[in-house]
Amino acid sequence: MPDLGLLLDVDGPIASPVTRSINIPSIADDLVALVGAGVPIAFITGRSDRFIDAQVVEPLLARGLADALRQPGARMFGVFEKGGTWAAITPDGLAELEIDASVAPSAALVGDIRDLVVDRFSDSMFFDETKRAMISVEQGRQVEASVYTAAQSRFDSAAFDVLTAHGVGAAHRDRIAPDANGAVTFRIDSTIISSDIESVVLDKDRGARRALDHFAATGELPRRWRSVGDSRGDYKMSDFLHSAGFDTAHVDVRPSDGVLEKPYRVITEGDAIHDQAGALFLRHWVRELGL
């Protein structure tokens, strides 16, 4: 089996941040080729299982993923909502979903954030009804980025006030409001297309650990790993891999956000960004492995 494993963010390196789907056919073809050759691949994403099923798994199945996953040693896994939910990916699609209910917000808090979006921000964003362990509010698909960014700032501030009104310890950038016990349990994480309200224990390093635990239980682990993402938080996948003693490097497909100094190698794909960079990365490894 190839001495290589991949941990992949989805929005940016795999799915276009504009269309939020796989736009470059070679990405799907190369993922299928790599997993069929025995490269363990995990998607580590803040997206929901339903989104990944529809926008990633189904397109991959249409490009031959089922046959690839029937090959000896083939393994693919999905960690959703930054570690809040997870499932193996099989020739029949997603296996039974597992959910960490301990990190989920209350139904009352979910309802109040939904009402906030509907009442004040529905012209620029929508409430993601597919999340099970966190809350996500996303840029409307027909909304200009500049319009959304301005509205997002106002939403984040209003959402912070909703969290504190529920007595939930909250953090967002330089704002921190502990609960009555002095604890901060939720944070607002703003990305270029969404605002996520999530437990402070959820993050890409937790997702990476979840994926490695799954792969270790289903076969041998390669020593060489690559993580790929478009935000600073995605570096945490390789942070975990490095701390666990693996040979790792991180591929940053949006280096304009600021390339971080790390004890492992950080790779960029020249002037290519987002899924164009993701496509170049995957094609490199297909060629490197002679597939």
Summary of the structure (lengths in Angstrom):
residues: 291
radius of gyration: 18.8
end to end distance: 12.4
largest distance: 58.4
contacts: 1011
relative contact order: 0.17
helix: 41%
strand: 22%
